């Protein structure tokens, strides 16, 4: 009798459907990079699955493009730039995704110059030639950078360049400075056999008045409305991985290579650590934890972006960032190991 009951129970178990998982289509900000490690480790270690999520991750086309990819309905979530949210929310507040986990506390926007050029401060840019890809935050925000630092913008010659030409032209001396993202240009210079620390100066916008935020995890408004539990789970899984990588750097690098076996492990490990040391870790993060931001600072950032992008209206901060999906502060403490 007992055997019969056990056999029947086994058949019922086999016949029962598996618990359904929520599908999430997730876009990275660019091609696979070490800075994506928290997302990739969350997938590799099953943290998404632990939250009842089936996350499909695709490479991206730019951190600003993450916003438009989600707005198109092709993706539910992604890793991208909060400043692109601000820009789009000013015009289409009901369609623009919302940042739910702010990872990069400092912006990567910078002007890089050769040390031999003698450009060490914003004032030294006057009379020089700068090059950069049109439409990027660094180029769009240059007028604001100039105003905040009392630089005569009219004295600067601006050349519009394809992204792949900025560092080579800087190295050759065809331009005096390149308007770039530091986390990209630093490693492009390395790939061009340059020493970005010893031979170049970096005028980071965040150090010169443009107190902006940058990349993080954003989700569609539809996902927030229809499945807020999935948003909470997505954020919790990525935060779990981000905290882990701060202590176990090798795990982060392993996850990048596991996702893309063509990635250069050593280079992407260095890029991952660059992101933690220069973009993620900060006094603010120590105070409020990973994923959160300061509301007053966000308001100032909205003003800066509105000026730089010449927005006719400013979006409400609630349309840009929602902290309600964050894990408790104790779970978001960043302790970065050597």
MOBELKA-V547639 format. One record per pair of residues at least 12 apart in sequence whose C-alpha atoms are under 6 Angstrom apart, sorted by the first residue. I is the first residue (numbers start at 1). J is the second residue. D is the distance in Angstrom with one decimal. If there is no record, write none. Layout:
I:J:D / I:J:D
This chain:
21:52:5.0 / 21:53:5.1 / 21:54:5.9 / 22:53:4.8 / 22:54:5.7 / 23:54:4.7 / 23:55:5.9 / 24:55:4.7 / 24:76:5.9 / 25:55:6.0 / 25:56:5.0 / 25:75:4.9 / 25:76:5.3 / 26:56:5.8 / 26:57:4.8 / 26:75:5.8 / 26:77:4.8 / 26:78:4.9 / 27:57:5.7 / 27:58:4.9 / 27:59:5.9 / 27:60:5.6 / 27:78:4.5 / 28:59:5.0 / 28:60:4.7 / 28:78:5.7 / 28:79:5.1 / 29:60:4.7 / 29:62:5.0 / 29:63:4.3 / 29:79:5.3 / 29:80:5.3 / 30:59:5.7 / 30:60:4.0 / 30:61:5.1 / 30:62:5.0 / 31:59:5.1 / 31:60:5.8 / 33:268:5.9 / 34:268:4.3 / 34:269:5.8 / 34:271:5.3 / 34:272:4.2 / 35:272:4.6 / 35:275:5.9 / 37:252:5.1 / 37:256:5.8 / 38:238:5.7 / 38:241:5.0 / 38:242:4.7 / 39:238:5.6 / 40:255:5.6 / 41:241:5.9 / 41:255:5.0 / 42:237:5.8 / 42:238:5.6 / 42:241:5.4 / 47:237:5.1 / 48:237:5.7 / 51:233:5.2 / 63:80:4.2 / 63:81:5.3 / 64:81:5.7 / 64:84:5.3 / 66:80:5.4 / 71:95:6.0 / 71:96:5.9 / 76:219:5.8 / 76:220:5.5 / 77:218:5.5 / 77:219:4.1 / 78:217:5.7 / 78:218:5.5 / 79:216:5.4 / 79:217:4.7 / 80:215:4.8 / 80:216:5.6 / 81:214:5.0 / 81:215:4.2 / 82:214:5.5 / 82:215:6.0 / 89:315:5.7 / 90:313:5.7 / 90:314:5.4 / 90:315:4.7 / 97:219:5.3 / 97:220:4.4 / 97:221:5.7 / 98:218:5.3 / 98:219:5.6 / 98:320:5.2 / 98:321:5.6 / 99:217:5.9 / 99:218:4.1 / 99:321:4.7 / 100:217:5.9 / 100:218:5.5 / 100:321:6.0 / 100:322:5.2 / 100:323:5.9 / 101:216:5.6 / 101:217:5.0 / 101:291:4.2 / 102:216:4.4 / 102:291:4.3 / 102:292:5.7 / 103:216:4.6 / 103:291:5.4 / 104:214:5.4 / 104:215:5.1 / 104:279:5.0 / 104:280:4.7 / 105:213:5.4 / 105:279:5.7 / 105:280:5.1 / 106:213:5.4 / 106:279:4.7 / 107:212:5.8 / 107:213:5.4 / 107:214:5.0 / 108:181:4.9 / 108:182:5.1 / 109:138:5.2 / 109:181:4.8 / 109:205:5.7 / 110:179:6.0 / 110:180:5.6 / 110:181:5.8 / 110:182:6.0 / 110:203:5.4 / 110:204:4.2 / 110:205:5.5 / 111:178:5.4 / 111:179:4.6 / 111:202:5.9 / 111:203:5.1 / 112:177:5.5 / 112:178:5.3 / 112:201:5.7 / 112:202:4.6 / 113:177:4.5 / 113:200:5.5 / 113:201:5.2 / 114:200:4.5 / 115:199:5.5 / 115:200:4.9 / 115:201:5.7 / 123:151:5.6 / 126:155:5.5 / 126:156:5.6 / 127:155:5.0 / 127:156:5.2 / 128:156:5.4 / 129:156:5.9 / 129:157:4.6 / 129:158:5.9 / 129:175:5.4 / 129:176:5.3 / 130:158:5.1 / 130:175:5.8 / 130:176:5.8 / 130:177:4.7 / 130:178:5.6 / 131:158:5.8 / 131:159:4.6 / 131:160:5.8 / 131:178:5.0 / 132:160:5.5 / 132:161:5.2 / 132:178:5.7 / 132:179:4.8 / 133:160:5.6 / 133:161:5.0 / 133:162:5.5 / 133:163:5.4 / 134:160:5.8 / 138:179:5.7 / 140:308:5.8 / 141:308:4.8 / 144:308:6.0 / 166:178:6.0 / 212:301:5.2 / 232:325:4.8 / 243:334:6.0 / 246:336:4.7 / 247:336:5.9 / 247:337:5.1 / 253:269:5.2 / 289:329:5.9 / 289:332:5.0 / 289:333:5.1 / 290:332:5.0
